[in-house]
């Protein structure tokens, strides 16, 4: 078992290695393992472990916010993701208690110093999100109706043409299925009936003349 472990560490910490392996390791150590540890702490109802994980998530969240603004620059620094991996391990190891040190020495004093402003900012942001959500719920059906109406008006000519083609196609299909119902066929049958009636009248007149 020593050889696979040594090979894995060499692959991870090799300076010329691709960043994909190191970034995957950072994601696993920094997010995946703490998520599972949080799940276990919640299920076991371990208050001490929950507090420890809350401190870690606060420290990790502060680090993620700082990284979001500096990642484009720091990603060009050699061995950046290796240093990040070591930092995430330092945050979680009980022997170092890095998350607790970061929270107690830096994050907590900063938040206490700016707590009033942060509370006001949080209320403003929550109010804006709530108002925008309610306005969206109210105006969304009307917005959809307006969009449909604009689409119908813009393509009114195409709709009329499609309707005309459909009606002509339907009429041709009806004539094909029921040819006796067509006007031309009706007119032809009317003319044949008139010819038959005239012939029958002529025959009756000839019979009367013969009788006389």
JOGI-V930177 format. One record per pair of residues at least 12 apart in sequence whose C-alpha atoms are under 6 Angstrom apart, sorted by the first residue. I is the first residue (numbers start at 1). J is the second residue. D is the distance in Angstrom with one decimal. If there is no record, write none. Layout:
i=I j=J d=D
i=I j=J d=D
This chain:
i=26 j=85 d=5.2
i=30 j=88 d=5.8
i=56 j=99 d=5.1
i=59 j=99 d=5.7
